[in-house]
Amino acid sequence: MTLLNARRMSLPDNRASLRTHGAKVWKVLELSRTAGDFLAKRGIDAPRLTAELLLSHVLGCERIDLYMYFDRVVAQEKVSEFRELIRRRAEHFPTQYLTGSCEFMSLSFSVGEGVLIPRPETELLVEACIEVARDMEAPLLADIGTGCGAIAVAFLHELPAARAIATDISPVALEFARRNADRHGLSDRVEFLEGDLLESLRPGARSVDILAANPPYVTDGEFGTLQAEVRDHEPEEALVSGPLGTEFHRRII
Ligand code: SAH
């Protein structure tokens, strides 16, 4: 955390004005703990961690800084901002949508409503792709249903001579994917195409070295049983396949 941020967290000269507003003065760790306890009562997973992630997001610092600056006073407007995030998290709005980012393969990705939050298991798929491509001179990967671009971006980040084509049917997802390629300086090695599965690859009849996809696989029946975070907030078209769960895999194969 920069000194500037550290200062923003403390209000050494403002106690009088805070008191005149009659609002409670919150210190960093006390605020985080109280919010964590609240989330725990509301049945939210990893409540303390979640509260720390959201508070460090609001304060623009690292999680560890909450402990280093545990007794700093938090500015009232930051308390209000944090309170609003905690309220939404208690209603099962995903943490990653609240912070606008998530980590995948140790890279930070921009995410938000309308795009699937990449899952840790998908890192195994990227590792397998990298393994296959490592001995190729200039591998070309097609990432079908790219979402926020997680697979294509992480693959390209690891292999400097590789290129990728990333497709999705959702313009919102492609918007996030473009932003993420840009963020990691990879835009010149990836082409984004909007369309149904492999359709957009047909013009020009390109052949690719690796076809990677993490397509929707939740069955119609399973959808209702998913966690509220996923069912109520992540895009249904990124999750649900049909009666069997294998509809997309069959079409791709
Ligand atoms: N690859 C990303 C996203 C997986 S979710 C990740 O692993 O995090 C599945 C993605 O497939 C969603 O982004 C969804 O918009 C996209 N999708 C769904 N139906 C599609 C179709 N018919 N053609 C192309 N993409 C599709």
Residues whose N, C-alpha, C, O or C-beta is under 5 A from the ligand:
A	BS01	SAH	L116 I117 P118 R119 T122 G145 T146 G147 C148 A150 T167 D168 I169 S170 A173 G195 D196 L197 N214 P215 P216 E237 A238
